[in-house]
């Protein structure tokens, strides 16, 4: 991931996941992730931003969003599979535009 490049755009990465706090913290610690993680086991935030759940694909589909500091949604990509995720370089390019 191009996390340092994202920070240079005065942006932050926040990952929201469906796991409980304990599972989320264990994963974050194990992977030593430098950005913010928000557990959302009741799917409140995930549902509010329209992340899809597809039973036949075994769960929540990836969703990437750019939200500006005023809370305005500037970009959204709803993935159709777990591999349908924009590259970090694509995200950095969008942040720079």
N, C-alpha and C positions, 0 to 999 in steps of 0.2 A: 504494500500500500504506500501511497505517496503522502503519508500523513504530514511530514514537514512542509510539503508543497501546499497542502490544504491550509495549514496554519498561516502560511505566508499571505494568503488571501483574506486574512482576518476572519476566518471561518473556523468552525469546530465540527467534529464528527460526534454524533450521538447515535448509539446503536440501541434500539428498543427490541427486546425479545420477550417471548411468551413464557419464559421460565420463571420459577420463583426466585426470591432474592438469594437464597443459599446456593442454588444451582448456578445462578448467574455469576455470583461472586467467585465460586470455585472455578468456573470456566475462565473468568477474567484473570484471576490470579495465575492459573495454570498457563495461560497463553501470554501473560504479561502484556496485556493490551494497553496502549498509552492514552486511548480516548475514553469518552464517557459511555457508560453502559447503564441502561435503565430497564430493570425487570418489570414486566407488565403481565403477570400471571392471569389477571382478570380480563386482559385484552382491551382495556379501556382506551389507551392511546392508539394501539394498533387498529382497532375498529374505527376510531374517529378519523384516522387518516386513510381509511379504505383498504387496508392490507387484506388480500384475499386469502380464504381458506379453501383448499381443494382436497376433499377427502380421498379422491382417487390418486392424488399425488402425495398423500400422507402428511398433509399439514399446511402450514402457512407458506404462501409464496413470497419471495423476496420483493421488497419495495424500497426504492431509493428516492429520497426527496431532498430538495434544497429549499429551505425555509429561511427567509431573510430575517433580520433583527427585529422587524416590526411584526413578524408572525405571518407574513404573506408567503404563500406557497409559490415558488418560482419555477420549479421543475419537479416532475414526478415520472418515475419509471416503475410500472408494475410488472414484475417478472412472471413468465408463464411456466418456469421450471426453476429449480434451485441453481441451475447454471446460467440462467438468464439475468445477468447482473452487469451493469455498465462497468467498464474498467475504471480504476481510480484516476487514470490519466484523462479519461473522458470527463469525469467529475471535476477535476482540476481545471480543464479547459472551460467548462461551463461557469465555474466560479470566477474565472478571469475575464469573462465576457461581460 
